[in-house]
């Protein structure tokens, strides 16, 4: 019974990450159309989408272990998840500039 809850939790987690990735890709496409002159924000969102997709792929490989191989091990997929997560955090908080709307509303 506990194993079933674990699988359900992992399925919901992967589904939520997939939904977030789809929304991020839609936002990046919208941003490319609207703010094409803001290259830093655009490249930061490209890197964010790439790292989010890499994290999701390697997280799914790590959890499901679909490919039984000596090349794709739990250790290598866990390390790849960690590296993509670090790139995602750097893209989100260092590369993508902060929005000015909240500070304008406070004044």
Beta strands, then each sheet from edge to edge (+ up, - down):
end
